Amino acid sequence: MFSIAIQQQQYKTYILSDESAGSQLEVVPERGGIITRWRIQGEEILYLDAERFANPDLSVRGGIPILFPICGNLPDNTYTVDGKNYSLKQHGFARDLPWQVTDQVTHDQASLTIVLNSNEQTKAVYPFDFQLVFTYELQGNTLEIKQQYQNLSSTPLPFSMGFHPYFQLGDKNQLEFAIPSGEYQNQKTKEIYQFHGNFDFSQDEIDVAFKELTSQSASVVDNSRKLSVSLEYGNEYPILVFWTLKGKEFYCLEPWSAPRNSLNTGEHLILLAPGESYQASVRLTANFF
């Protein structure tokens, strides 16, 4: 049995449930369309910094933030269109703006569709008209995020897209990684390192990008929690970013469509023709063992 309930917490929160599987998803459309919680049999899959979430002036650290129209940051937060400079902060604006709920489904699955339209606020920093339509689908232990990006401008729409899921963890030293790449790039130094299946968690921060992916799925096993999380993505996402901070009980495994600064460099940048739509999908599955 599937259901969707609405709770007025600090923000209006949509709670999607699959009662037979004991899984539950919480979505806050007005706070960047973000998924804030995902529980299976009462266990939290995602990490959420509740204090930062409660402060609308701070970016959310936790849940599954949406990245659009850039992933990562730009040098000096600046890019150029037709000779004019614009400023975009890290990961873009979709994660900060209110989204609108347009559909709810509770047969065969629990799904919620949310929409973000361009407006005067977005056009001040990104001079294009667009519509994003995302559908969150919960069924059993699986969460699928279906995305549609539509160009409503008369010129090509340049963008990159991604997600920034924060996974709750027990002991970092008991994590096992199956990431389909033999090397990664350090985001700070830009140096390339061989990947042998693990990380040095004594570092203050790990921020790396896997760019040479050999398959469309990755997984992390947390032996301390007896939890396996798998991430499946299409060709639209040729990059996986891994990020964690020392002393924090989370790791992030992020599908990106393009590297940092692609709005300036053009690397893997999507250029969507006027009137066209672009579809993508990301699927997360969590299993306790």
C-alpha positions in Angstrom: 0.0 0.0 0.0 1.3 3.4 -1.0 0.4 6.8 0.5 1.4 10.5 0.6 0.8 12.6 3.6 1.4 16.3 4.1 2.9 17.7 7.3 3.4 21.3 8.2 6.7 21.3 9.9 9.0 24.3 9.5 8.2 23.8 5.8 5.3 21.9 4.2 6.7 18.4 4.0 5.4 15.6 1.7 5.8 12.1 3.2 5.8 9.3 0.6 5.3 5.8 2.1 5.4 2.2 0.9 3.9 0.6 3.9 4.5 -3.0 2.9 8.3 -2.3 2.5 8.4 0.0 5.6 10.1 2.7 3.4 9.4 6.4 3.7 10.6 9.5 1.8 10.3 13.2 2.9 10.3 16.0 0.3 10.3 19.7 1.0 9.4 21.4 -2.3 9.7 25.0 -1.1 13.3 24.4 0.2 14.8 23.6 -3.2 12.7 20.6 -4.0 14.9 18.6 -1.7 14.5 15.1 -0.4 15.4 15.5 3.3 14.8 12.0 4.7 14.7 8.4 3.4 13.9 5.7 6.0 13.7 2.0 5.6 12.3 0.0 8.5 12.9 3.1 10.7 16.6 3.4 9.8 17.8 6.7 8.2 19.5 6.2 4.9 20.4 9.9 4.5 22.3 12.4 6.7 20.8 15.8 7.5 22.3 18.7 9.4 19.0 19.9 11.0 20.4 23.2 12.2 21.5 24.3 8.7 18.3 23.1 7.3 16.3 25.2 9.7 18.2 28.4 8.6 16.9 29.5 5.2 20.1 31.7 4.7 22.3 28.6 4.7 22.7 26.0 2.1 21.4 22.6 3.1 24.0 20.1 4.2 22.1 16.8 4.0 19.4 15.0 2.1 19.6 15.1 -1.7 20.2 18.6 -3.0 19.5 19.3 -6.7 22.4 20.7 -8.8 21.4 23.0 -11.7 22.5 24.7 -13.9 26.1 24.0 -12.7 27.8 21.3 -10.7 30.5 22.6 -8.3 31.7 26.2 -8.5 33.0 28.6 -11.1 36.2 30.7 -10.7 35.1 33.8 -8.9 31.5 32.4 -9.3 31.5 34.1 -12.7 30.7 33.1 -16.3 30.1 35.0 -19.6 27.1 35.0 -22.0 27.3 37.2 -25.1 30.1 39.2 -23.6 28.2 39.9 -20.4 29.4 38.6 -17.0 27.0 36.7 -14.7 27.4 35.4 -11.2 26.3 31.9 -10.1 27.1 30.5 -6.7 28.3 26.9 -6.2 26.0 24.2 -7.5 23.6 26.8 -9.0 20.2 28.0 -7.7 17.7 25.0 -8.1 18.6 23.8 -4.6 17.6 27.2 -3.0 14.4 28.1 -4.8 10.8 26.9 -4.1 9.5 24.2 -6.4 5.8 23.6 -7.1 4.0 20.3 -6.7 2.0 19.3 -9.8 1.2 15.6 -9.3 0.9 12.9 -6.7 0.4 9.2 -7.4 -0.2 6.4 -4.9 -1.0 3.3 -7.0 1.8 0.9 -7.8 4.2 3.4 -6.2 4.3 6.6 -4.3 5.4 9.4 -6.5 5.6 13.2 -6.3 6.2 15.5 -9.3 7.6 19.0 -8.7 8.4 21.8 -11.1 10.8 24.7 -11.3 10.2 27.5 -13.8 12.6 30.3 -14.8 11.6 33.7 -13.4 13.1 37.2 -13.0 15.2 36.0 -10.1 16.8 33.2 -12.1 17.2 35.3 -15.3 19.2 37.9 -13.3 22.0 35.2 -12.9 21.2 32.9 -15.8 19.6 34.6 -18.8 17.5 31.8 -20.1 13.9 30.5 -19.9 13.5 26.9 -18.8 11.3 24.4 -17.0 12.5 21.5 -14.8 10.1 18.7 -14.0 11.3 16.1 -11.5 9.4 13.0 -10.3 10.4 11.2 -7.1 9.2 7.6 -7.2 9.4 5.4 -4.1 8.8 1.7 -4.4 10.1 -0.8 -1.9 13.8 -0.1 -1.1 14.3 1.9 -4.3 14.1 5.6 -5.0 14.1 6.8 -8.6 14.4 10.4 -9.7 13.1 11.1 -13.2 14.1 14.4 -14.6 13.0 16.5 -17.6 14.8 19.7 -18.6 13.0 21.9 -21.2 14.4 24.9 -23.0 11.8 27.6 -23.3 14.3 30.1 -24.7 14.9 31.1 -28.3 18.6 30.3 -27.9 20.4 27.1 -26.9 20.2 26.3 -23.1 23.7 25.6 -21.7 23.6 23.6 -18.4 24.9 20.8 -16.3 23.0 18.8 -13.8 23.5 16.6 -10.8 22.6 15.4 -7.3 24.4 15.7 -4.0 23.1 12.8 -1.8 24.4 12.7 1.7 24.5 9.2 3.1 24.4 8.5 6.9 27.3 6.3 7.9 28.6 4.4 10.9 32.4 3.9 10.7 34.1 5.3 7.6 36.8 2.7 8.0 34.2 0.0 7.5 33.1 1.3 4.1 33.6 -0.8 1.0 33.5 0.9 -2.4 32.6 -0.5 -5.8 33.1 2.5 -8.1 33.6 1.7 -11.8 36.8 3.6 -12.3 40.5 3.0 -11.8 41.4 6.7 -11.2 40.1 9.9 -9.7 41.0 13.6 -9.9 41.6 15.6 -6.7 39.2 18.6 -7.0 41.6 21.0 -5.3 45.0 20.1 -6.8 43.6 18.6 -10.1 46.1 15.8 -9.8 45.1 12.3 -11.0 45.5 9.3 -8.6 45.0 5.6 -9.0 41.9 4.3 -7.2 42.4 0.9 -5.4 39.0 0.7 -3.8 39.5 2.8 -0.7 40.3 6.2 0.7 42.6 7.7 3.4 40.0 8.9 5.9 42.7 10.6 8.1 42.5 13.5 5.7 40.5 16.6 6.8 38.6 16.5 3.5 38.2 14.1 0.5 36.9 15.8 -2.6 37.5 13.7 -5.8 35.9 13.2 -9.2 35.8 9.9 -11.0 35.7 10.8 -14.7 36.5 7.5 -16.5 33.5 5.5 -15.6 33.2 2.0 -17.1 29.7 1.2 -16.0 26.4 2.9 -15.0 26.2 1.7 -11.4 28.3 2.2 -8.2 27.7 1.0 -4.7 29.0 1.5 -1.2 28.7 -1.1 1.6 28.7 0.2 5.2 29.7 -2.9 7.2 29.1 -1.0 10.5 25.5 -0.4 9.6 25.0 -3.6 7.6 23.8 -1.3 4.8 24.4 -1.5 1.0 23.6 1.5 -1.1 23.7 1.3 -4.9 23.5 4.2 -7.4 22.4 3.7 -11.0 22.6 6.4 -13.6 22.4 6.8 -17.4 25.0 8.1 -19.9 23.8 11.6 -19.0 26.0 11.3 -15.9 29.6 10.6 -16.9 31.1 11.8 -13.6 30.8 10.6 -10.0 32.1 12.9 -7.2 33.0 11.5 -3.7 33.1 14.0 -0.9 33.4 13.7 2.9 34.7 15.7 5.8 36.7 14.4 8.8 34.6 14.1 11.9 31.3 14.2 10.0 29.0 11.1 9.8 28.3 11.4 6.1 29.7 10.6 2.7 28.4 11.9 -0.6 28.4 10.0 -3.9 27.2 12.5 -6.5 26.3 11.9 -10.1 27.3 14.9 -12.2 26.7 15.5 -15.9 29.8 17.8 -16.3 32.8 18.8 -14.2 33.3 22.1 -12.4 33.4 25.2 -14.6 31.9 23.5 -17.7 29.7 26.6 -18.3 33.0 28.4 -19.2 35.0 25.5 -20.6 32.2 23.7 -22.5 33.5 20.3 -21.2 30.5 17.9 -21.2 28.2 20.9 -21.2 24.7 20.2 -22.4 23.5 22.6 -25.1 19.7 22.1 -25.4 18.1 23.4 -28.6 15.2 25.9 -28.3 11.9 24.1 -27.5 13.7 20.8 -26.9 13.5 18.6 -23.8 16.2 16.4 -22.2 15.4 13.4 -20.0 17.6 11.8 -17.4 17.2 9.3 -14.5 19.0 8.4 -11.3 18.0 5.3 -9.2 19.1 4.6 -5.6 18.6 1.3 -3.8 19.3 0.6 -0.2 19.4 -2.8 1.4 20.2 -3.9 5.0 21.9 -7.3 5.4 
